[in-house]
Amino acid sequence: MPVDDPHGIHCRLDELLDERGLTLTALADRIGVTVVNLSVLKNQRAKAVRFSTLTAICKALDCQPGDLFVLVD
């Protein structure tokens, strides 16, 4: 896990997609969000996440918000 995440929060989207055999494009299609927006989140460049987007991601990946984000010391 990178220690240089600018906000102290690491997004595990890449790992969850890999575990589920999904691509970023497939997830974007499923939840109606652009690949660019998901890429910003995946690459630790997001400054905020809408609850509606977080809910859609969690439903599509069958996970909890705590599975998607972890605090980095």
Secondary structure, 3 states (H helix, E strand, C coil): CCCCCCCCEEECHHHHHHHHCCCHHHHHHHHCCCHHHHHHHHCCCCCCCCHHHHHHHHHHHCCCHHHHEEECC
